[in-house]
Amino acid sequence: MNAKITDVIIHVDEPLNSSQFEEIADAVRSDRGAISVGRNSERPNFLMVAYNANRTRSSSILEKITGLGLHASLVGI
């Protein structure tokens, strides 16, 4: 099976410190299709997630974040 690697940008409403970002990153990485999670230090509320679209969906990744009690939305793919 060929991997279909894509990415999504997710905006988190709450301000995130480093430990909160790590908690989010761990939750996202627990999704079987997630490949990487990153953010720009100048825009810490925007997360970029690379994932295998054959194994997961952006909505599933978003649910991992909102499942932590945060308010977030998909910004772009």
PQR file with spaces between the fields and no chain letter, atoms N, CA, C, O and H, PARSE charges and radii, in Angstrom:
ATOM       1  N    MET     1       0.837   -1.171    0.000 -0.4000 1.5000
ATOM       2  CA   MET     1       0.000    0.000    0.000 -0.0000 2.0000
ATOM       3  C    MET     1       0.890    1.244    0.000  0.5500 1.7000
ATOM       4  O    MET     1       1.829    1.333    0.790 -0.5500 1.4000
ATOM       5  N    ASN     2       0.603    2.186   -0.866 -0.4000 1.5000
ATOM       6  CA   ASN     2       1.343    3.441   -0.910 -0.0000 2.0000
ATOM       7  C    ASN     2       0.821    4.393    0.150  0.5500 1.7000
ATOM       8  O    ASN     2      -0.388    4.499    0.358 -0.5500 1.4000
ATOM       9  H    ASN     2      -0.160    2.114   -1.508  0.4000 1.0000
ATOM      10  N    ALA     3       1.723    5.078    0.812 -0.4000 1.5000
ATOM      11  CA   ALA     3       1.340    6.075    1.797 -0.0000 2.0000
ATOM      12  C    ALA     3       0.953    7.359    1.078  0.5500 1.7000
ATOM      13  O    ALA     3       1.625    7.785    0.138 -0.5500 1.4000
ATOM      14  H    ALA     3       2.705    4.991    0.643  0.4000 1.0000
ATOM      15  N    LYS     4      -0.117    7.958    1.522 -0.4000 1.5000
ATOM      16  CA   LYS     4      -0.548    9.245    1.006 -0.0000 2.0000
ATOM      17  C    LYS     4      -0.302   10.263    2.114  0.5500 1.7000
ATOM      18  O    LYS     4      -1.160   10.478    2.970 -0.5500 1.4000
ATOM      19  H    LYS     4      -0.663    7.612    2.285  0.4000 1.0000
ATOM      20  N    ILE     5       0.872   10.886    2.093 -0.4000 1.5000
ATOM      21  CA   ILE     5       1.262   11.813    3.141 -0.0000 2.0000
ATOM      22  C    ILE     5       0.680   13.192    2.832  0.5500 1.7000
ATOM      23  O    ILE     5       0.850   13.723    1.734 -0.5500 1.4000
ATOM      24  H    ILE     5       1.569   10.711    1.398  0.4000 1.0000
ATOM      25  N    THR     6       0.000   13.752    3.813 -0.4000 1.5000
ATOM      26  CA   THR     6      -0.567   15.090    3.687 -0.0000 2.0000
ATOM      27  C    THR     6      -0.374   15.798    5.018  0.5500 1.7000
ATOM      28  O    THR     6       0.122   15.206    5.977 -0.5500 1.4000
ATOM      29  H    THR     6      -0.138   13.320    4.704  0.4000 1.0000
ATOM      30  N    ASP     7      -0.759   17.050    5.077 -0.4000 1.5000
ATOM      31  CA   ASP     7      -0.651   17.762    6.340 -0.0000 2.0000
ATOM      32  C    ASP     7      -1.867   18.643    6.552  0.5500 1.7000
ATOM      33  O    ASP     7      -2.619   18.944    5.625 -0.5500 1.4000
ATOM      34  H    ASP     7      -1.161   17.532    4.299  0.4000 1.0000
ATOM      35  N    VAL     8      -2.032   19.043    7.795 -0.4000 1.5000
ATOM      36  CA   VAL     8      -3.148   19.890    8.169 -0.0000 2.0000
ATOM      37  C    VAL     8      -2.640   20.909    9.184  0.5500 1.7000
ATOM      38  O    VAL     8      -1.745   20.620    9.978 -0.5500 1.4000
ATOM      39  H    VAL     8      -1.421   18.799    8.548  0.4000 1.0000
ATOM      40  N    ILE     9      -3.219   22.092    9.147 -0.4000 1.5000
ATOM      41  CA   ILE     9      -2.923   23.106   10.149 -0.0000 2.0000
ATOM      42  C    ILE     9      -4.131   23.208   11.062  0.5500 1.7000
ATOM      43  O    ILE     9      -5.269   23.322   10.606 -0.5500 1.4000
ATOM      44  H    ILE     9      -3.946   22.327    8.502  0.4000 1.0000
ATOM      45  N    ILE    10      -3.863   23.167   12.353 -0.4000 1.5000
ATOM      46  CA   ILE    10      -4.915   23.229   13.367 -0.0000 2.0000
ATOM      47  C    ILE    10      -4.646   24.429   14.264  0.5500 1.7000
ATOM      48  O    ILE    10      -3.527   24.622   14.741 -0.5500 1.4000
ATOM      49  H    ILE    10      -2.938   23.074   12.723  0.4000 1.0000
ATOM      50  N    HIS    11      -5.683   25.236   14.490 -0.4000 1.5000
ATOM      51  CA   HIS    11      -5.573   26.377   15.396 -0.0000 2.0000
ATOM      52  C    HIS    11      -6.170   25.986   16.738  0.5500 1.7000
ATOM      53  O    HIS    11      -7.300   25.504   16.808 -0.5500 1.4000
ATOM      54  H    HIS    11      -6.591   25.080   14.103  0.4000 1.0000
ATOM      55  N    VAL    12      -5.404   26.197   17.802 -0.4000 1.5000
ATOM      56  CA   VAL    12      -5.877   25.955   19.164 -0.0000 2.0000
ATOM      57  C    VAL    12      -6.147   27.321   19.790  0.5500 1.7000
ATOM      58  O    VAL    12      -5.273   28.187   19.805 -0.5500 1.4000
ATOM      59  H    VAL    12      -4.486   26.588   17.745  0.4000 1.0000
ATOM      60  N    ASP    13      -7.376   27.510   20.310 -0.4000 1.5000
ATOM      61  CA   ASP    13      -7.769   28.813   20.847 -0.0000 2.0000
ATOM      62  C    ASP    13      -6.976   29.216   22.086  0.5500 1.7000
ATOM      63  O    ASP    13      -6.611   30.381   22.243 -0.5500 1.4000
ATOM      64  H    ASP    13      -8.086   26.806   20.298  0.4000 1.0000
ATOM      65  N    GLU    14      -6.710   28.253   22.963 -0.4000 1.5000
ATOM      66  CA   GLU    14      -6.028   28.548   24.208 -0.0000 2.0000
ATOM      67  C    GLU    14      -4.532   28.772   23.979  0.5500 1.7000
ATOM      68  O    GLU    14      -3.937   28.133   23.111 -0.5500 1.4000
ATOM      69  H    GLU    14      -7.006   27.306   22.835  0.4000 1.0000
ATOM      70  N    PRO    15      -3.918   29.680   24.755 -0.5600 1.5000
ATOM      71  CA   PRO    15      -2.464   29.826   24.662  0.2800 2.0000
ATOM      72  C    PRO    15      -1.795   28.546   25.165  0.5500 1.7000
ATOM      73  O    PRO    15      -2.236   27.956   26.152 -0.5500 1.4000
ATOM      74  N    LEU    16      -0.748   28.128   24.493 -0.4000 1.5000
ATOM      75  CA   LEU    16      -0.083   26.870   24.827 -0.0000 2.0000
ATOM      76  C    LEU    16       1.346   27.105   25.284  0.5500 1.7000
ATOM      77  O    LEU    16       2.130   27.761   24.598 -0.5500 1.4000
ATOM      78  H    LEU    16      -0.390   28.606   23.692  0.4000 1.0000
ATOM      79  N    ASN    17       1.682   26.560   26.460 -0.4000 1.5000
ATOM      80  CA   ASN    17       3.086   26.586   26.862 -0.0000 2.0000
ATOM      81  C    ASN    17       3.732   25.299   26.351  0.5500 1.7000
ATOM      82  O    ASN    17       3.059   24.471   25.738 -0.5500 1.4000
ATOM      83  H    ASN    17       1.046   26.027   27.018  0.4000 1.0000
ATOM      84  N    SER    18       4.994   25.129   26.592 -0.4000 1.5000
ATOM      85  CA   SER    18       5.727   23.981   26.043 -0.0000 2.0000
ATOM      86  C    SER    18       5.191   22.647   26.547  0.5500 1.7000
ATOM      87  O    SER    18       5.086   21.696   25.773 -0.5500 1.4000
ATOM      88  H    SER    18       5.541   25.801   27.091  0.4000 1.0000
ATOM      89  N    SER    19       4.852   22.562   27.825 -0.4000 1.5000
ATOM      90  CA   SER    19       4.355   21.284   28.347 -0.0000 2.0000
ATOM      91  C    SER    19       2.976   20.948   27.784  0.5500 1.7000
ATOM      92  O    SER    19       2.677   19.778   27.548 -0.5500 1.4000
ATOM      93  H    SER    19       4.937   23.335   28.454  0.4000 1.0000
ATOM      94  N    GLN    20       2.136   21.954   27.565 -0.4000 1.5000
ATOM      95  CA   GLN    20       0.830   21.705   26.950 -0.0000 2.0000
ATOM      96  C    GLN    20       1.001   21.254   25.503  0.5500 1.7000
ATOM      97  O    GLN    20       0.293   20.360   25.039 -0.5500 1.4000
ATOM      98  H    GLN    20       2.380   22.905   27.756  0.4000 1.0000
ATOM      99  N    PHE    21       1.943   21.872   24.792 -0.4000 1.5000
ATOM     100  CA   PHE    21       2.205   21.443   23.428 -0.0000 2.0000
ATOM     101  C    PHE    21       2.659   19.988   23.401  0.5500 1.7000
ATOM     102  O    PHE    21       2.211   19.218   22.552 -0.5500 1.4000
ATOM     103  H    PHE    21       2.519   22.598   25.168  0.4000 1.0000
ATOM     104  N    GLU    22       3.535   19.608   24.311 -0.4000 1.5000
ATOM     105  CA   GLU    22       4.007   18.218   24.369 -0.0000 2.0000
ATOM     106  C    GLU    22       2.858   17.254   24.667  0.5500 1.7000
ATOM     107  O    GLU    22       2.821   16.151   24.124 -0.5500 1.4000
ATOM     108  H    GLU    22       3.899   20.234   25.001  0.4000 1.0000
ATOM     109  N    GLU    23       1.931   17.658   25.517 -0.4000 1.5000
ATOM     110  CA   GLU    23       0.765   16.818   25.801 -0.0000 2.0000
ATOM     111  C    GLU    23      -0.080   16.625   24.543  0.5500 1.7000
ATOM     112  O    GLU    23      -0.529   15.518   24.247 -0.5500 1.4000
ATOM     113  H    GLU    23       1.961   18.555   25.959  0.4000 1.0000
ATOM     114  N    ILE    24      -0.288   17.711   23.813 -0.4000 1.5000
ATOM     115  CA   ILE    24      -1.036   17.636   22.551 -0.0000 2.0000
ATOM     116  C    ILE    24      -0.282   16.756   21.556  0.5500 1.7000
ATOM     117  O    ILE    24      -0.874   15.882   20.921 -0.5500 1.4000
ATOM     118  H    ILE    24       0.077   18.611   24.053  0.4000 1.0000
ATOM     119  N    ALA    25       1.010   16.985   21.423 -0.4000 1.5000
ATOM     120  CA   ALA    25       1.808   16.217   20.459 -0.0000 2.0000
ATOM     121  C    ALA    25       1.755   14.724   20.784  0.5500 1.7000
ATOM     122  O    ALA    25       1.640   13.899   19.878 -0.5500 1.4000
ATOM     123  H    ALA    25       1.491   17.695   21.938  0.4000 1.0000
ATOM     124  N    ASP    26       1.837   14.371   22.065 -0.4000 1.5000
ATOM     125  CA   ASP    26       1.751   12.960   22.456 -0.0000 2.0000
ATOM     126  C    ASP    26       0.392   12.373   22.094  0.5500 1.7000
ATOM     127  O    ASP    26       0.308   11.244   21.612 -0.5500 1.4000
ATOM     128  H    ASP    26       1.931   15.041   22.802  0.4000 1.0000
ATOM     129  N    ALA    27      -0.678   13.146   22.330 -0.4000 1.5000
ATOM     130  CA   ALA    27      -2.023   12.667   22.004 -0.0000 2.0000
ATOM     131  C    ALA    27      -2.179   12.465   20.501  0.5500 1.7000
ATOM     132  O    ALA    27      -2.736   11.460   20.059 -0.5500 1.4000
ATOM     133  H    ALA    27      -0.609   14.063   22.722  0.4000 1.0000
ATOM     134  N    VAL    28      -1.687   13.416   19.722 -0.4000 1.5000
ATOM     135  CA   VAL    28      -1.792   13.311   18.263 -0.0000 2.0000
ATOM     136  C    VAL    28      -0.970   12.134   17.756  0.5500 1.7000
ATOM     137  O    VAL    28      -1.426   11.383   16.893 -0.5500 1.4000
ATOM     138  H    VAL    28      -1.234   14.232   20.082  0.4000 1.0000
ATOM     139  N    ARG    29       0.234   11.969   18.286 -0.4000 1.5000
ATOM     140  CA   ARG    29       1.094   10.862   17.845 -0.0000 2.0000
ATOM     141  C    ARG    29       0.511    9.494   18.182  0.5500 1.7000
ATOM     142  O    ARG    29       0.910    8.488   17.596 -0.5500 1.4000
ATOM     143  H    ARG    29       0.604   12.579   18.988  0.4000 1.0000
ATOM     144  N    SER    30      -0.427    9.452   19.121 -0.4000 1.5000
ATOM     145  CA   SER    30      -1.056    8.169   19.449 -0.0000 2.0000
ATOM     146  C    SER    30      -1.994    7.699   18.334  0.5500 1.7000
ATOM     147  O    SER    30      -2.391    6.534   18.302 -0.5500 1.4000
ATOM     148  H    SER    30      -0.751   10.270   19.598  0.4000 1.0000
ATOM     149  N    ASP    31      -2.346    8.607   17.425 -0.4000 1.5000
ATOM     150  CA   ASP    31      -3.147    8.234   16.258 -0.0000 2.0000
ATOM     151  C    ASP    31      -2.252    7.439   15.315  0.5500 1.7000
ATOM     152  O    ASP    31      -1.150    7.881   14.989 -0.5500 1.4000
ATOM     153  H    ASP    31      -2.024    9.554   17.451  0.4000 1.0000
ATOM     154  N    ARG    32      -2.710    6.286   14.882 -0.4000 1.5000
ATOM     155  CA   ARG    32      -1.866    5.374   14.099 -0.0000 2.0000
ATOM     156  C    ARG    32      -1.374    5.948   12.776  0.5500 1.7000
ATOM     157  O    ARG    32      -0.406    5.437   12.214 -0.5500 1.4000
ATOM     158  H    ARG    32      -3.605    5.928   15.147  0.4000 1.0000
ATOM     159  N    GLY    33      -2.014    6.996   12.265 -0.4000 1.5000
ATOM     160  CA   GLY    33      -1.589    7.571   11.001 -0.0000 2.0000
ATOM     161  C    GLY    33      -0.745    8.821   11.128  0.5500 1.7000
ATOM     162  O    GLY    33      -0.194    9.299   10.137 -0.5500 1.4000
ATOM     163  H    GLY    33      -2.801    7.411   12.721  0.4000 1.0000
ATOM     164  N    ALA    34      -0.634    9.359   12.336 -0.4000 1.5000
ATOM     165  CA   ALA    34       0.127   10.595   12.536 -0.0000 2.0000
ATOM     166  C    ALA    34       1.617   10.340   12.334  0.5500 1.7000
ATOM     167  O    ALA    34       2.152    9.320   12.767 -0.5500 1.4000
ATOM     168  H    ALA    34      -1.082    8.971   13.142  0.4000 1.0000
ATOM     169  N    ILE    35       2.269   11.277   11.674 -0.4000 1.5000
ATOM     170  CA   ILE    35       3.698   11.158   11.398 -0.0000 2.0000
ATOM     171  C    ILE    35       4.491   12.157   12.232  0.5500 1.7000
ATOM     172  O    ILE    35       5.474   11.792   12.877 -0.5500 1.4000
ATOM     173  H    ILE    35       1.834   12.106   11.322  0.4000 1.0000
ATOM     174  N    SER    36       4.063   13.422   12.217 -0.4000 1.5000
ATOM     175  CA   SER    36       4.783   14.429   12.993 -0.0000 2.0000
ATOM     176  C    SER    36       3.851   15.566   13.394  0.5500 1.7000
ATOM     177  O    SER    36       2.822   15.812   12.765 -0.5500 1.4000
ATOM     178  H    SER    36       3.265   13.719   11.692  0.4000 1.0000
ATOM     179  N    VAL    37       4.253   16.255   14.471 -0.4000 1.5000
ATOM     180  CA   VAL    37       3.510   17.412   14.979 -0.0000 2.0000
ATOM     181  C    VAL    37       4.529   18.509   15.229  0.5500 1.7000
ATOM     182  O    VAL    37       5.567   18.271   15.846 -0.5500 1.4000
ATOM     183  H    VAL    37       5.089   16.055   14.981  0.4000 1.0000
ATOM     184  N    GLY    38       4.236   19.703   14.755 -0.4000 1.5000
ATOM     185  CA   GLY    38       5.160   20.800   14.977 -0.0000 2.0000
ATOM     186  C    GLY    38       4.433   22.115   15.101  0.5500 1.7000
ATOM     187  O    GLY    38       3.236   22.214   14.832 -0.5500 1.4000
ATOM     188  H    GLY    38       3.392   19.896   14.254  0.4000 1.0000
ATOM     189  N    ARG    39       5.180   23.130   15.516 -0.4000 1.5000
ATOM     190  CA   ARG    39       4.628   24.483   15.589 -0.0000 2.0000
ATOM     191  C    ARG    39       5.749   25.487   15.441  0.5500 1.7000
ATOM     192  O    ARG    39       6.916   25.187   15.695 -0.5500 1.4000
ATOM     193  H    ARG    39       6.153   23.050   15.735  0.4000 1.0000
ATOM     194  N    ASN    40       5.382   26.662   15.033 -0.4000 1.5000
ATOM     195  CA   ASN    40       6.307   27.774   14.877 -0.0000 2.0000
ATOM     196  C    ASN    40       6.276   28.572   16.175  0.5500 1.7000
ATOM     197  O    ASN    40       5.198   28.885   16.680 -0.5500 1.4000
ATOM     198  H    ASN    40       4.434   26.906   14.827  0.4000 1.0000
ATOM     199  N    SER    41       7.437   28.904   16.717 -0.4000 1.5000
ATOM     200  CA   SER    41       7.492   29.627   17.996 -0.0000 2.0000
ATOM     201  C    SER    41       6.838   31.011   17.919  0.5500 1.7000
ATOM     202  O    SER    41       6.412   31.553   18.939 -0.5500 1.4000
ATOM     203  H    SER    41       8.313   28.650   16.306  0.4000 1.0000
ATOM     204  N    GLU    42       6.759   31.578   16.720 -0.4000 1.5000
ATOM     205  CA   GLU    42       6.107   32.877   16.562 -0.0000 2.0000
ATOM     206  C    GLU    42       4.584   32.764   16.492  0.5500 1.7000
ATOM     207  O    GLU    42       3.879   33.749   16.711 -0.5500 1.4000
ATOM     208  H    GLU    42       7.104   31.137   15.892  0.4000 1.0000
ATOM     209  N    ARG    43       4.087   31.599   16.195 -0.4000 1.5000
ATOM     210  CA   ARG    43       2.648   31.338   16.099 -0.0000 2.0000
ATOM     211  C    ARG    43       2.328   30.041   16.852  0.5500 1.7000
ATOM     212  O    ARG    43       1.924   29.055   16.236 -0.5500 1.4000
ATOM     213  H    ARG    43       4.660   30.799   16.017  0.4000 1.0000
ATOM     214  N    PRO    44       2.504   30.034   18.172 -0.5600 1.5000
ATOM     215  CA   PRO    44       2.405   28.783   18.937  0.2800 2.0000
ATOM     216  C    PRO    44       1.020   28.150   18.972  0.5500 1.7000
ATOM     217  O    PRO    44       0.894   26.986   19.354 -0.5500 1.4000
ATOM     218  N    ASN    45      -0.010   28.875   18.589 -0.4000 1.5000
ATOM     219  CA   ASN    45      -1.360   28.293   18.601 -0.0000 2.0000
ATOM     220  C    ASN    45      -1.698   27.568   17.305  0.5500 1.7000
ATOM     221  O    ASN    45      -2.759   26.953   17.199 -0.5500 1.4000
ATOM     222  H    ASN    45       0.093   29.820   18.280  0.4000 1.0000
ATOM     223  N    PHE    46      -0.810   27.633   16.321 -0.4000 1.5000
ATOM     224  CA   PHE    46      -1.024   26.928   15.064 -0.0000 2.0000
ATOM     225  C    PHE    46      -0.133   25.691   15.030  0.5500 1.7000
ATOM     226  O    PHE    46       1.089   25.791   15.139 -0.5500 1.4000
ATOM     227  H    PHE    46       0.052   28.132   16.407  0.4000 1.0000
ATOM     228  N    LEU    47      -0.747   24.545   14.881 -0.4000 1.5000
ATOM     229  CA   LEU    47      -0.024   23.287   14.845 -0.0000 2.0000
ATOM     230  C    LEU    47      -0.056   22.732   13.434  0.5500 1.7000
ATOM     231  O    LEU    47      -1.084   22.800   12.761 -0.5500 1.4000
ATOM     232  H    LEU    47      -1.740   24.464   14.793  0.4000 1.0000
ATOM     233  N    MET    48       1.051   22.189   12.985 -0.4000 1.5000
ATOM     234  CA   MET    48       1.090   21.509   11.697 -0.0000 2.0000
ATOM     235  C    MET    48       1.285   20.026   11.968  0.5500 1.7000
ATOM     236  O    MET    48       2.222   19.622   12.656 -0.5500 1.4000
ATOM     237  H    MET    48       1.887   22.134   13.531  0.4000 1.0000
ATOM     238  N    VAL    49       0.391   19.230   11.421 -0.4000 1.5000
ATOM     239  CA   VAL    49       0.448   17.787   11.613 -0.0000 2.0000
ATOM     240  C    VAL    49       0.565   17.123   10.253  0.5500 1.7000
ATOM     241  O    VAL    49      -0.271   17.335    9.375 -0.5500 1.4000
ATOM     242  H    VAL    49      -0.370   19.558   10.862  0.4000 1.0000
ATOM     243  N    ALA    50       1.603   16.320   10.081 -0.4000 1.5000
ATOM     244  CA   ALA    50       1.752   15.492    8.880 -0.0000 2.0000
ATOM     245  C    ALA    50       1.197   14.114    9.223  0.5500 1.7000
ATOM     246  O    ALA    50       1.441   13.587   10.308 -0.5500 1.4000
ATOM     247  H    ALA    50       2.283   16.148   10.794  0.4000 1.0000
ATOM     248  N    TYR    51       0.449   13.540    8.288 -0.4000 1.5000
ATOM     249  CA   TYR    51      -0.168   12.240    8.548 -0.0000 2.0000
ATOM     250  C    TYR    51      -0.361   11.460    7.260  0.5500 1.7000
ATOM     251  O    TYR    51      -0.337   12.011    6.160 -0.5500 1.4000
ATOM     252  H    TYR    51       0.250   13.968    7.406  0.4000 1.0000
ATOM     253  N    ASN    52      -0.552   10.158    7.435 -0.4000 1.5000
ATOM     254  CA   ASN    52      -0.823    9.250    6.325 -0.0000 2.0000
ATOM     255  C    ASN    52      -2.335    9.212    6.139  0.5500 1.7000
ATOM     256  O    ASN    52      -3.055    8.659    6.970 -0.5500 1.4000
ATOM     257  H    ASN    52      -0.571    9.710    8.329  0.4000 1.0000
ATOM     258  N    ALA    53      -2.811    9.800    5.053 -0.4000 1.5000
ATOM     259  CA   ALA    53      -4.251    9.893    4.802 -0.0000 2.0000
ATOM     260  C    ALA    53      -4.894    8.540    4.511  0.5500 1.7000
ATOM     261  O    ALA    53      -6.120    8.431    4.512 -0.5500 1.4000
ATOM     262  H    ALA    53      -2.226   10.250    4.378  0.4000 1.0000
ATOM     263  N    ASN    54      -4.090    7.512    4.262 -0.4000 1.5000
ATOM     264  CA   ASN    54      -4.642    6.170    4.093 -0.0000 2.0000
ATOM     265  C    ASN    54      -4.933    5.506    5.438  0.5500 1.7000
ATOM     266  O    ASN    54      -5.606    4.476    5.488 -0.5500 1.4000
ATOM     267  H    ASN    54      -3.094    7.601    4.261  0.4000 1.0000
ATOM     268  N    ARG    55      -4.428    6.090    6.531 -0.4000 1.5000
ATOM     269  CA   ARG    55      -4.578    5.471    7.848 -0.0000 2.0000
ATOM     270  C    ARG    55      -5.405    6.292    8.824  0.5500 1.7000
ATOM     271  O    ARG    55      -5.898    5.749    9.812 -0.5500 1.4000
ATOM     272  H    ARG    55      -3.882    6.927    6.490  0.4000 1.0000
ATOM     273  N    THR    56      -5.573    7.590    8.573 -0.4000 1.5000
ATOM     274  CA   THR    56      -6.349    8.438    9.481 -0.0000 2.0000
ATOM     275  C    THR    56      -6.904    9.628    8.714  0.5500 1.7000
ATOM     276  O    THR    56      -6.617    9.810    7.531 -0.5500 1.4000
ATOM     277  H    THR    56      -5.173    8.031    7.769  0.4000 1.0000
ATOM     278  N    ARG    57      -7.689   10.422    9.390 -0.4000 1.5000
ATOM     279  CA   ARG    57      -8.304   11.616    8.799 -0.0000 2.0000
ATOM     280  C    ARG    57      -7.964   12.824    9.661  0.5500 1.7000
ATOM     281  O    ARG    57      -7.647   12.685   10.842 -0.5500 1.4000
ATOM     282  H    ARG    57      -7.923   10.274   10.351  0.4000 1.0000
ATOM     283  N    SER    58      -8.032   13.995    9.069 -0.4000 1.5000
ATOM     284  CA   SER    58      -7.761   15.216    9.826 -0.0000 2.0000
ATOM     285  C    SER    58      -8.773   15.386   10.960  0.5500 1.7000
ATOM     286  O    SER    58      -8.427   15.902   12.022 -0.5500 1.4000
ATOM     287  H    SER    58      -8.290   14.108    8.109  0.4000 1.0000
ATOM     288  N    SER    59     -10.004   14.962   10.748 -0.4000 1.5000
ATOM     289  CA   SER    59     -11.020   15.071   11.803 -0.0000 2.0000
ATOM     290  C    SER    59     -10.668   14.203   13.014  0.5500 1.7000
ATOM     291  O    SER    59     -10.972   14.572   14.149 -0.5500 1.4000
ATOM     292  H    SER    59     -10.285   14.542    9.885  0.4000 1.0000
ATOM     293  N    SER    60     -10.042   13.074   12.784 -0.4000 1.5000
ATOM     294  CA   SER    60      -9.605   12.208   13.882 -0.0000 2.0000
ATOM     295  C    SER    60      -8.491   12.880   14.681  0.5500 1.7000
ATOM     296  O    SER    60      -8.456   12.788   15.908 -0.5500 1.4000
ATOM     297  H    SER    60      -9.795   12.775   11.863  0.4000 1.0000
ATOM     298  N    ILE    61      -7.599   13.541   13.992 -0.4000 1.5000
ATOM     299  CA   ILE    61      -6.513   14.257   14.659 -0.0000 2.0000
ATOM     300  C    ILE    61      -7.082   15.407   15.482  0.5500 1.7000
ATOM     301  O    ILE    61      -6.660   15.630   16.616 -0.5500 1.4000
ATOM     302  H    ILE    61      -7.627   13.616   12.995  0.4000 1.0000
ATOM     303  N    LEU    62      -8.034   16.132   14.918 -0.4000 1.5000
ATOM     304  CA   LEU    62      -8.683   17.224   15.639 -0.0000 2.0000
ATOM     305  C    LEU    62      -9.369   16.696   16.902  0.5500 1.7000
ATOM     306  O    LEU    62      -9.308   17.335   17.952 -0.5500 1.4000
ATOM     307  H    LEU    62      -8.377   15.952   13.997  0.4000 1.0000
ATOM     308  N    GLU    63     -10.012   15.552   16.808 -0.4000 1.5000
ATOM     309  CA   GLU    63     -10.680   14.956   17.976 -0.0000 2.0000
ATOM     310  C    GLU    63      -9.697   14.620   19.091  0.5500 1.7000
ATOM     311  O    GLU    63     -10.053   14.702   20.267 -0.5500 1.4000
ATOM     312  H    GLU    63     -10.062   15.032   15.955  0.4000 1.0000
ATOM     313  N    LYS    64      -8.462   14.243   18.744 -0.4000 1.5000
ATOM     314  CA   LYS    64      -7.438   13.979   19.762 -0.0000 2.0000
ATOM     315  C    LYS    64      -7.164   15.249   20.570  0.5500 1.7000
ATOM     316  O    LYS    64      -6.958   15.186   21.782 -0.5500 1.4000
ATOM     317  H    LYS    64      -8.172   14.176   17.789  0.4000 1.0000
ATOM     318  N    ILE    65      -7.162   16.388   19.901 -0.4000 1.5000
ATOM     319  CA   ILE    65      -6.874   17.662   20.565 -0.0000 2.0000
ATOM     320  C    ILE    65      -8.071   18.132   21.379  0.5500 1.7000
ATOM     321  O    ILE    65      -7.918   18.511   22.540 -0.5500 1.4000
ATOM     322  H    ILE    65      -7.329   16.439   18.916  0.4000 1.0000
ATOM     323  N    THR    66      -9.252   18.113   20.788 -0.4000 1.5000
ATOM     324  CA   THR    66     -10.436   18.555   21.522 -0.0000 2.0000
ATOM     325  C    THR    66     -10.768   17.600   22.671  0.5500 1.7000
ATOM     326  O    THR    66     -11.409   17.993   23.646 -0.5500 1.4000
ATOM     327  H    THR    66      -9.377   17.805   19.845  0.4000 1.0000
ATOM     328  N    GLY    67     -10.333   16.357   22.550 -0.4000 1.5000
ATOM     329  CA   GLY    67     -10.524   15.381   23.627 -0.0000 2.0000
ATOM     330  C    GLY    67      -9.733   15.744   24.876  0.5500 1.7000
ATOM     331  O    GLY    67     -10.007   15.217   25.955 -0.5500 1.4000
ATOM     332  H    GLY    67      -9.813   16.037   21.758  0.4000 1.0000
ATOM     333  N    LEU    68      -8.770   16.625   24.746 -0.4000 1.5000
ATOM     334  CA   LEU    68      -7.994   17.105   25.896 -0.0000 2.0000
ATOM     335  C    LEU    68      -8.668   18.292   26.567  0.5500 1.7000
ATOM     336  O    LEU    68      -8.145   18.854   27.529 -0.5500 1.4000
ATOM     337  H    LEU    68      -8.548   17.053   23.870  0.4000 1.0000
ATOM     338  N    GLY    69      -9.841   18.669   26.049 -0.4000 1.5000
ATOM     339  CA   GLY    69     -10.577   19.797   26.619 -0.0000 2.0000
ATOM     340  C    GLY    69     -10.227   21.137   26.013  0.5500 1.7000
ATOM     341  O    GLY    69     -10.608   22.182   26.540 -0.5500 1.4000
ATOM     342  H    GLY    69     -10.266   18.212   25.268  0.4000 1.0000
ATOM     343  N    LEU    70      -9.502   21.112   24.905 -0.4000 1.5000
ATOM     344  CA   LEU    70      -9.118   22.358   24.242 -0.0000 2.0000
ATOM     345  C    LEU    70     -10.097   22.699   23.128  0.5500 1.7000
ATOM     346  O    LEU    70     -10.768   21.822   22.584 -0.5500 1.4000
ATOM     347  H    LEU    70      -9.193   20.263   24.477  0.4000 1.0000
ATOM     348  N    HIS    71     -10.166   23.956   22.805 -0.4000 1.5000
ATOM     349  CA   HIS    71     -10.985   24.407   21.676 -0.0000 2.0000
ATOM     350  C    HIS    71     -10.063   24.565   20.478  0.5500 1.7000
ATOM     351  O    HIS    71      -9.103   25.334   20.523 -0.5500 1.4000
ATOM     352  H    HIS    71      -9.621   24.668   23.248  0.4000 1.0000
ATOM     353  N    ALA    72     -10.353   23.845   19.419 -0.4000 1.5000
ATOM     354  CA   ALA    72      -9.484   23.875   18.241 -0.0000 2.0000
ATOM     355  C    ALA    72     -10.319   23.718   16.981  0.5500 1.7000
ATOM     356  O    ALA    72     -11.451   23.236   17.016 -0.5500 1.4000
ATOM     357  H    ALA    72     -11.133   23.220   19.382  0.4000 1.0000
ATOM     358  N    SER    73      -9.729   24.138   15.867 -0.4000 1.5000
ATOM     359  CA   SER    73     -10.413   23.999   14.583 -0.0000 2.0000
ATOM     360  C    SER    73      -9.395   23.765   13.483  0.5500 1.7000
ATOM     361  O    SER    73      -8.242   24.186   13.570 -0.5500 1.4000
ATOM     362  H    SER    73      -8.809   24.529   15.839  0.4000 1.0000
ATOM     363  N    LEU    74      -9.859   23.076   12.439 -0.4000 1.5000
ATOM     364  CA   LEU    74      -9.027   22.845   11.260 -0.0000 2.0000
ATOM     365  C    LEU    74      -8.948   24.150   10.475  0.5500 1.7000
ATOM     366  O    LEU    74      -9.973   24.775   10.204 -0.5500 1.4000
ATOM     367  H    LEU    74     -10.796   22.734   12.368  0.4000 1.0000
ATOM     368  N    VAL    75      -7.751   24.558   10.114 -0.4000 1.5000
ATOM     369  CA   VAL    75      -7.559   25.787    9.369 -0.0000 2.0000
ATOM     370  C    VAL    75      -7.326   25.498    7.900  0.5500 1.7000
ATOM     371  O    VAL    75      -7.887   26.175    7.038 -0.5500 1.4000
ATOM     372  H    VAL    75      -6.918   24.050   10.334  0.4000 1.0000
ATOM     373  N    GLY    76      -6.513   24.508    7.605 -0.4000 1.5000
ATOM     374  CA   GLY    76      -6.219   24.233    6.215 -0.0000 2.0000
ATOM     375  C    GLY    76      -5.531   22.893    6.034  0.5500 1.7000
ATOM     376  O    GLY    76      -4.965   22.318    6.963 -0.5500 1.4000
ATOM     377  H    GLY    76      -6.057   23.958    8.305  0.4000 1.0000
ATOM     378  N    ILE    77      -5.603   22.423    4.804 -0.4000 1.5000
ATOM     379  CA   ILE    77      -4.968   21.161    4.453 -0.0000 2.0000
ATOM     380  C    ILE    77      -4.025   21.422    3.305  0.5500 1.7000
ATOM     381  O    ILE    77      -3.366   20.499    2.826 -0.5500 1.4000
ATOM     382  H    ILE    77      -6.063   22.891    4.049  0.4000 1.0000
